[in-house]
């Protein structure tokens, strides 16, 4: 294997090794009494799908040696931090809220040790895993997600057959694996197959005569509009001011899309799909909106999803302009396929962002403002152009 090939695939191999290490933990038998005895001082984190209006739920448990545990709960509309008490029992760890506290999620729940790295939460036939948190590994995982997705984007640009493998074959043969995990939230499944479908369409636009058809060009733009619309509906369903402001920002992103009829596959060796009218300002405003969306609704994956956005934006701005939508589809589809294949890797390596009600409102307002400014610039230019054409 030459040096260039090693440089290309070594980050992917590292990511697979991380994934394997997560799997191997599940097979390790441990002395549960010994594990419970050394939990003090450890940090454990877990995510699960919330009820309608909650988005995704993120929990962080910081155990102390005085039988206290700092419980952090974040969801679409709330940020709660409380100090509760924990103890060992024959069935596992017991965490009990005190009178007047708001985090009652662990009351009457069974927290049984799976192995040295996972605790199983069970209550009323519902459950999810809480993972032991390692700071260095979590930061390394975020970095590898960024590097791995950028490499996948370049592979799909340069190797024709890889597109058919990633976007046509794997999304079908991996269905049994994906269905075996506890991913029940409708938004994640809709998102997965909408972005995989877009990546498949972009492949046909690049390599077949489909790229000459107007419906295919419209479909490329429609993918982006639908992708934003799905998130806008999620934001509106939350009902919080921050979410509503961000949702309006998403609507402004949709109505300022322009020039889809000029989408084409260029004549370069890579046969890249180019959208000439896609401006850098629009991309930046979109990125802000999308980061805020994940930050507000899915606190357990905000940092990783930020890397997914950067993985598409950097190549489009620094490697080849006009390819942002293509890169966005490839990196987003690959990230969802990775999440569905190794959900424990995302969930055990969460790097939480600072989050409180004030920061959430500020983020929603910033998203609204930057998209409103772009909309003003866009429609001002359009109005000026229309006047010039009329007077010509």
C-alpha positions in Angstrom: 0.0 0.0 0.0 1.6 3.3 -1.1 1.9 6.4 1.2 -1.0 8.2 -0.4 -3.3 5.2 0.1 -2.2 4.9 3.8 -2.9 8.6 4.3 -6.3 8.2 2.8 -7.5 5.2 4.7 -5.7 5.4 8.1 -8.3 7.7 9.7 -11.1 5.4 8.5 -9.3 2.4 10.0 -8.9 4.3 13.3 -12.6 5.0 13.3 -13.4 1.4 12.7 -11.0 0.4 15.6 -12.9 2.8 17.9 -16.2 1.2 16.8 -14.7 -2.2 17.5 -13.6 -1.2 20.9 -17.2 -0.1 21.7 -18.5 -3.5 20.6 -15.9 -5.4 22.6 -17.0 -3.7 25.8 -20.4 -5.3 25.5 -18.9 -8.8 25.6 -16.8 -8.3 28.7 -17.9 -10.0 31.9 -17.2 -8.0 35.1 -17.7 -8.2 38.8 -20.6 -5.9 39.2 -20.0 -5.3 42.9 -16.4 -4.2 42.1 -17.7 -1.9 39.4 -20.3 -0.3 41.7 -17.6 0.3 44.3 -15.4 2.3 41.9 -18.1 4.4 40.2 -17.4 7.4 42.5 -15.6 10.0 40.5 -16.7 8.7 37.1 -18.8 10.5 34.5 -21.5 8.6 32.6 -23.6 9.9 29.7 -26.6 8.7 27.7 -29.1 9.8 25.1 -32.5 8.6 24.2 -35.4 9.7 22.1 -37.9 11.9 23.9 -41.6 12.4 23.6 -43.1 14.8 21.1 -42.0 18.3 22.0 -38.9 17.1 23.7 -36.5 16.2 20.9 -33.7 14.0 22.0 -32.9 13.7 25.7 -29.3 13.9 27.0 -28.2 12.8 30.5 -24.9 13.3 32.2 -24.3 11.6 35.6 -21.3 12.8 37.7 -20.9 10.4 40.6 -19.2 11.5 43.8 -17.7 9.4 46.6 -20.3 10.8 49.2 -23.1 9.0 47.5 -24.1 12.2 45.7 -24.5 12.4 41.9 -24.9 15.5 39.8 -27.7 14.7 37.3 -27.8 16.9 34.1 -30.8 16.5 31.8 -31.0 18.4 28.5 -33.9 18.2 26.0 -35.4 20.4 23.4 -36.9 22.8 25.8 -35.1 22.4 29.1 -31.8 22.4 30.9 -31.8 20.9 34.3 -29.0 20.2 36.8 -29.7 18.7 40.2 -27.7 17.0 42.9 -29.3 13.7 43.9 -28.3 10.6 45.8 -27.2 7.2 44.6 -26.6 3.8 46.2 -25.9 0.2 45.3 -28.6 -2.4 45.5 -28.9 -6.1 44.6 -30.6 -5.0 41.3 -28.0 -2.3 40.5 -27.5 1.4 41.0 -30.4 3.3 42.4 -30.8 7.1 41.9 -33.6 8.8 43.7 -34.8 12.4 43.4 -35.6 14.5 46.5 -38.8 16.3 47.3 -39.3 19.3 45.0 -36.8 18.2 42.4 -37.7 18.2 38.7 -35.5 15.4 37.4 -37.5 12.3 38.3 -36.5 10.2 35.3 -34.4 7.7 37.4 -37.0 7.2 40.1 -38.1 3.5 40.3 -35.8 2.7 37.3 -33.4 -0.2 37.2 -29.8 0.7 36.5 -28.0 -2.6 35.9 -24.4 -2.9 35.0 -23.9 -4.4 31.5 -20.1 -4.3 31.7 -17.4 -1.9 32.9 -18.5 0.7 30.3 -22.3 0.6 30.1 -25.2 0.8 32.5 -28.7 -0.3 31.3 -31.6 2.0 32.2 -34.9 0.1 32.3 -38.3 1.5 33.3 -41.8 0.3 32.2 -40.3 -1.9 29.4 -38.3 1.0 28.0 -34.6 1.3 28.1 -31.4 2.8 26.9 -27.7 2.5 27.7 -25.6 5.0 29.7 -22.0 5.0 28.8 -18.8 5.7 30.8 -17.3 8.9 29.5 -13.7 9.4 28.5 -12.7 12.9 27.6 -9.8 12.2 25.3 -11.6 9.4 23.4 -14.6 11.7 22.9 -12.6 14.5 21.4 -10.7 12.1 19.2 -13.9 10.7 18.0 -15.2 14.1 17.0 -12.0 14.8 15.1 -12.1 11.4 13.3 -15.7 12.1 12.3 -14.6 15.3 10.6 -11.6 13.7 8.9 -13.4 10.5 8.0 -16.3 12.3 6.3 -14.0 14.6 4.4 -12.2 11.5 3.1 -15.5 9.8 2.1 -16.5 12.9 0.2 -13.2 12.9 -1.7 -13.5 9.2 -2.4 -17.0 9.7 -3.8 -15.8 12.5 -6.0 -12.9 10.5 -7.4 -14.0 6.9 -7.4 -17.2 6.3 -9.4 -18.1 2.8 -8.1 -17.9 3.9 -4.5 -21.0 6.0 -5.0 -23.1 3.0 -6.0 -21.7 1.1 -3.1 -22.4 3.8 -0.5 -25.7 5.1 -1.7 -27.4 2.1 -3.5 -26.1 -1.1 -2.0 -25.2 -0.5 1.7 -28.5 1.3 2.6 -30.4 -1.9 1.6 -28.2 -4.6 3.0 -27.7 -2.8 6.3 -31.4 -2.5 7.1 -31.4 -5.6 9.4 -28.5 -4.2 11.4 -30.1 -0.7 11.6 -33.4 -2.2 12.7 -31.8 -4.1 15.5 -30.9 -1.0 17.4 -33.2 1.1 19.5 -33.5 4.0 17.1 -37.2 4.7 17.1 -37.5 8.5 16.6 -39.2 9.1 13.3 -37.1 12.2 12.4 -33.9 10.2 12.3 -35.3 7.5 10.0 -36.8 10.1 7.7 -33.5 12.0 7.7 -31.5 8.9 6.9 -33.3 7.9 3.8 -34.0 11.4 2.5 -30.3 12.2 2.5 -29.3 8.7 1.1 -31.9 9.2 -1.6 -30.4 12.6 -2.4 -26.9 11.2 -2.6 -28.2 8.5 -5.0 -29.9 11.1 -7.2 -26.7 13.2 -7.3 -24.8 10.1 -8.4 -27.2 9.7 -11.4 -27.0 13.4 -12.2 -23.2 13.1 -12.3 -22.8 9.9 -14.3 -25.9 9.4 -16.4 -28.2 11.4 -18.8 -30.5 12.0 -15.8 -28.3 15.1 -15.2 -29.7 16.7 -18.4 -33.3 16.5 -17.2 -34.9 19.4 -15.6 -36.8 17.3 -13.1 -33.5 16.0 -11.7 -32.1 19.5 -11.2 -35.3 20.5 -9.5 -35.1 17.3 -7.4 -31.6 18.3 -6.3 -32.8 21.6 -5.0 -36.0 20.0 -3.6 -33.8 17.7 -1.6 -32.3 20.7 0.2 -35.6 22.4 0.6 -37.2 19.2 2.0 -34.2 18.6 4.3 -34.7 22.1 5.8 -38.5 21.7 5.9 -38.2 18.5 8.0 -36.1 20.4 10.6 -38.4 23.5 10.5 -41.4 21.2 11.3 -39.4 19.7 14.2 -38.5 23.2 15.5 -42.1 24.5 15.3 -43.3 21.3 17.1 -41.1 22.2 20.1 -43.0 25.5 20.6 -40.1 27.3 22.4 -39.2 30.9 21.3 -35.6 29.8 20.4 -36.9 27.0 18.2 -39.5 29.3 16.6 -36.8 31.9 15.7 -34.6 29.2 14.3 -37.6 27.7 12.3 -38.2 31.1 10.7 -34.5 31.2 9.8 -34.9 27.9 8.1 -37.9 29.2 6.1 -35.7 32.1 5.0 -33.1 29.6 3.8 -35.6 27.9 1.7 -37.1 31.0 0.0 -33.7 32.4 -0.9 -32.6 29.3 -2.8 -32.0 30.3 -6.4 -30.6 29.1 -9.7 -31.4 25.5 -9.5 -32.0 25.2 -13.2 -28.3 25.9 -13.8 -27.2 22.8 -11.8 -25.0 20.6 -14.0 -22.3 17.9 -13.9 -19.0 19.4 -15.1 -16.6 17.9 -17.6 -13.8 17.4 -15.1 -12.4 13.9 -14.3 -14.5 13.9 -11.1 -17.8 14.8 -12.9 -18.8 17.0 -9.9 -22.3 18.3 -9.6 -22.0 22.1 -9.6 -24.6 24.7 -8.4 -23.1 28.0 -9.7 -25.7 30.2 -7.9 -24.9 28.8 -4.5 -23.3 31.7 -2.6 -20.8 31.5 0.3 -23.1 33.8 2.3 -26.0 31.5 1.9 -23.9 28.5 2.9 -22.7 30.2 6.1 -26.2 31.3 7.0 -27.4 27.7 6.4 -24.6 26.3 8.5 -25.5 28.6 11.4 -29.2 27.6 11.1 -28.4 23.9 11.1 -25.9 24.0 14.0 -28.5 25.9 16.0 -31.2 23.4 15.1 -29.1 20.4 16.4 -28.0 22.4 19.4 -31.6 23.1 20.4 -33.2 19.7 19.6 -30.4 17.1 19.9 -28.0 18.3 22.6 -26.3 14.9 22.7 -25.1 15.1 19.1 -24.6 18.9 18.5 -20.8 18.8 18.5 -20.6 15.8 16.1 -23.2 17.3 13.7 -21.1 20.5 13.7 -18.3 18.5 12.3 -20.6 17.0 9.7 -21.4 20.6 8.5 -17.7 21.6 8.5 -16.8 18.4 6.5 -19.0 19.6 3.7 -18.3 23.3 3.9 -14.5 23.2 3.9 -14.1 21.2 0.6 -16.7 23.3 -1.1 -14.9 26.5 -0.2 -11.3 25.4 -0.3 -11.1 22.5 -2.7 -13.7 23.1 -5.4 -16.3 25.8 -5.3 -19.9 25.0 -6.4 -19.8 21.5 -5.0 -21.3 22.3 -1.6 -24.7 20.6 -2.1 -23.0 17.4 -3.4 -20.6 17.4 -0.4 -23.5 18.1 2.0 -25.4 15.1 0.7 -22.4 12.8 0.8 -21.2 13.8 4.3 -24.7 13.9 5.9 -25.7 10.5 4.4 -22.4 8.9 5.5 -22.8 10.4 9.0 -26.3 9.0 9.4 -25.2 5.6 8.1 -22.4 5.6 10.6 -24.7 6.5 13.4 -27.2 3.9 12.5 -24.4 1.3 12.2 -22.6 2.3 15.5 -25.0 4.3 17.6 -23.0 3.5 20.7 -20.0 5.3 19.3 -21.9 8.6 19.0 -23.7 8.1 22.3 -20.6 7.2 24.3 -18.4 9.9 22.9 -20.6 13.0 23.3 -18.7 16.2 23.8 -21.4 18.5 25.4 -21.6 22.1 24.5 -22.3 24.9 27.1 -26.1 25.1 27.2 -28.7 27.0 29.2 -31.9 28.9 28.4 -30.1 32.1 27.7 -27.6 30.6 25.3 -30.4 28.7 23.5 -32.4 31.9 23.0 -29.3 33.7 21.8 -28.5 30.9 19.4 -32.1 31.0 18.0 -32.0 34.8 17.6 -28.6 34.7 15.9 -29.8 32.1 13.4 -32.9 34.3 12.6 -30.8 37.4 12.3 -28.1 36.1 9.9 -30.7 34.4 7.7 -32.8 37.6 7.7 -29.8 39.7 6.7 -29.1 37.3 3.8 -32.8 37.4 2.8 -32.6 41.2 2.7 -29.5 41.2 0.6 -30.9 38.5 -1.7 -34.2 40.3 -2.4 -32.6 43.7 -2.6 -30.4 42.4 -5.4 -33.3 40.7 -7.1 -35.4 43.9 -6.9 -32.6 46.0 -8.3 -32.0 43.5 -11.2 -35.7 43.5 -12.0 -35.8 47.3 -12.2 -32.7 47.3 -14.4 -34.3 44.7 -16.8 -37.5 46.7 -16.9 -35.8 49.9 -17.8 -33.5 48.4 -20.4 
